[in-house]
Amino acid sequence: MMLDPLDLAKRLISAPSVTPATGAVFDELAAMLAPLGFAVHRFTRGEGPDGSEEAPVENLFAIRQGPPGSRHFAFAGHLDVVPPGEGWASDPFEPQVRGELLHGRGAVDMKGAIAAMVAAVAEVPANAGTISFIITGDEEGPALHGTRALIDYMAAEGHQPDLCLVGEPTSVHRLGDMVKIGRRGSVNIFIDAEGTQGHVAYPHLADNPLPRLVAILAELDALTLDTGTDWFQPSNLEITDINVGNRAHNVIPALGQARISIRFNDLHTGKSLSERVMAIAEKHGGKARPIISGEPFLTEPGAFSMLVSDAVESETGIAPELSTSGGTSDARFLRSVCPVIEFGLCNATMHKRDEAVAIPDLAILARIYARIARAALALEEGQAA
């Protein structure tokens, strides 16, 4: 009989884990996996500038080895959650069942999915192949010391998955309607236009930077980056902040600042877009500083996406849409290790007050994950993607 993913989800939700997560929530997951034959390795990363751990991040890699030469399938995800905020109908870290819904922070994103993964692997025979869990406490935050550190650990230990499934909440209207086979890249760019402060009545004694900032933003806003591709929507550039900080009506400011965010498809790289924006800023007398959050990736439709779709349709009767929509996830890091696909619960309440998952969906998701794992481990060499 399959482990009850509802009970497992309640245990995980009961362990508060606002990002960055450490401690009790990892204790719970380790206690679930060890009896199933997994060797669990936990470690923390993240140090302050003086060497002290200001905000340590905990990570967990667990592996159950299959027969020598067998395939290796990985589940990946995160145990950290966003802050719950105020106004919940119940304590966000005391799981509450109301009707057919389980309420609690992380129910959807993504403790419910991790509970389903645990229940799923209990149904996969150990001799079917190697299964691992790649779980971080730093996905909802800066993502500096989480999955990237886990990838380094796996490489050092010689653990190389053939395929990886990330349990992000990809479903939209009902469980199974969407699978993510890729994501757009993301870059945030900070723009400065400097001048010389002065009195508005004496403009010849000042240098107003704001016309330069406006010119930069106008040219950027007029750009059409592309019209999309077969699998990606068009790239978009958005102005997300303008800051002058000038409280005086009679002062020409010395500095104007802005921030833009670009979500881009695989026709671009973070570097190429950054260079384009920097050139426009310099043309108008400004400066631009880019921070690239992730590059786009696409797991081309093939054997992996087919087995995921087949598992979903077998349990739900839905043929899922293969999509690259939405924001970024840690799949952007894992794609350097092996082909990666994302699939999980309905995302309607993620990051919201009174976050909730439909209880029947937990059991269905566990069965889907079990089907995916068994099918992935049974793939022949050369059918990896």
Buried (B, 14 or more C-beta within 10 A) or exposed (E): EEBBBBEBBBBBBBBBBBBBBBBEBBBBBBEBBEEBBBEBBBEBBBEEEEEEEEBBBBBBBBBBBBEEEBBBBBBBBBBBBBEBEEEBEEBBBEBBEEEEBBBBBBBBBBBBBBBBBBBBBBBBEBEBBBBBBBBBBBBBBBBBBBBBBBBEBBEEEEBEBBBBBBBBBBBBEEBBBBBBBBBBBBBBBBBBBBBEBBEEEEEEEBBBBBEBBBBBBEBBEEBEBBEEBEBBBBBBBEEEEBEBEBEEEEEBBBBBBBBBBBBBBBBBBBEEBBEBBBEBBEEBBBEBBBEBBBBBBBBEEEBBBEBBBBBBBEBBEBEBBBBBBBEBBBBBBBBEBBBBBBBBBBBBBBBBBBBBBBBEBBBBBBBBBBBBBBBBBBBEEEBBB
